[in-house]
Amino acid sequence: MKKILVFAGSNSLNSINKKFAVFAAGKLNDVTLEIVDLNNFQLPTFGIDLELSQGIPDNAMLFLEKIKSSQGIVLSLAEHNGSYTSVFKNLMDWMSRIDGKLWSNIPMLLLATSPGGRGGSSVMSAAKERFQYMGGNVVADFSFPFFEENFSKLGLKDDVLSSQFQEAINTFNSKL
Ligand SMILES: Cc1cc2nc3c(=O)[nH]c(=O)nc-3n(C[C@H](O)[C@H](O)[C@H](O)COP(=O)(O)O)c2cc1C
C-alpha cells in the first residue's frame, strides 16, 4: 500500500491544520498514513553561520527522509501574517540545504485552513508559486475558510466547499 505523509505547517498543539490534514487523509483509498508533527522535529533557527559551524541538524535529514520514503504528501499550511509559519519555513530552509528539490516530485495534496474567511489563501498562493522550484508536485489543492464554523468530523458543513473538497481528494487519489 502507498504510504502517505500527513502533516501541518504548524507547531500548535491544537492545530486546526493538523486536524484538517488528518481528516482529508482519512478520505483516501487504500493507503497507509504516516502522521507526523513538527514538534517532534525541533530545529534551531536557520542561519548560515550556524550551518557552517555545526552542520545541518539531524532532524532536517530525518524529516527529508520521511518525505522521500512516502508516495504521497498531505500538507495543510497554517498562515501567519500572510505567509508560512516560522516553524514550517525554518524546516524548509534547513531541508533545502540538503536537497533544493526537497519535495522530491512526490504527489501532494496541498491544503490550508484558518479561522477567517480567506482560509489561508495567501500562504497557499505562496506555496503553489514556490514549491514548483523545490521539486513540488502539487496535484490538488483546497483552501478551507472559517474552519470552526465549517468543519465537523462528519464532513464539511457547506455543500459547495464539501464538493470542492471531495473533488480535490478524488484528483489526489487518482494521481497516487
Ligand atoms: C502570529 C499570527 C499571525 C496570523 N496571521 C494570520 C493571517 O495572516 N491570516 C490568517 O488567515 N490567519 C492568521 N492567523 C490566525 C491563524 O490562522 C490561526 O491561529 C490558525 O489556528 C493557525 O493554524 P493552526 O491552528 O494550524 O496553527 C495568525 C495567527 C498568529 C498567531
The ligand as a Gaussian input file, in Angstrom:
#p B3LYP/6-31G(d) Opt

LIG

0 1
 C        1.220000      35.446000      14.557000
 C       -0.073000      35.055000      13.882000
 C       -0.363000      35.562000      12.635000
 C       -1.546000      35.176000      11.972000
 N       -1.775000      35.643000      10.719000
 C       -2.840000      35.175000      10.032000
 C       -3.028000      35.528000       8.661000
 O       -2.250000      36.230000       8.074000
 N       -4.091000      35.009000       8.005000
 C       -4.970000      34.152000       8.623000
 O       -5.904000      33.699000       7.974000
 N       -4.830000      33.811000       9.920000
 C       -3.780000      34.294000      10.631000
 N       -3.594000      33.923000      11.939000
 C       -4.593000      33.046000      12.568000
 C       -4.266000      31.596000      12.242000
 O       -4.855000      31.267000      11.011000
 C       -4.815000      30.704000      13.359000
 O       -4.055000      30.917000      14.530000
 C       -4.797000      29.240000      12.965000
 O       -5.338000      28.485000      14.041000
 C       -3.396000      28.773000      12.625000
 O       -3.421000      27.445000      12.195000
 P       -3.002000      26.234000      13.147000
 O       -4.077000      26.128000      14.203000
 O       -2.985000      25.058000      12.248000
 O       -1.663000      26.567000      13.739000
 C       -2.448000      34.301000      12.617000
 C       -2.143000      33.813000      13.894000
 C       -0.972000      34.171000      14.519000
 C       -0.644000      33.604000      15.893000

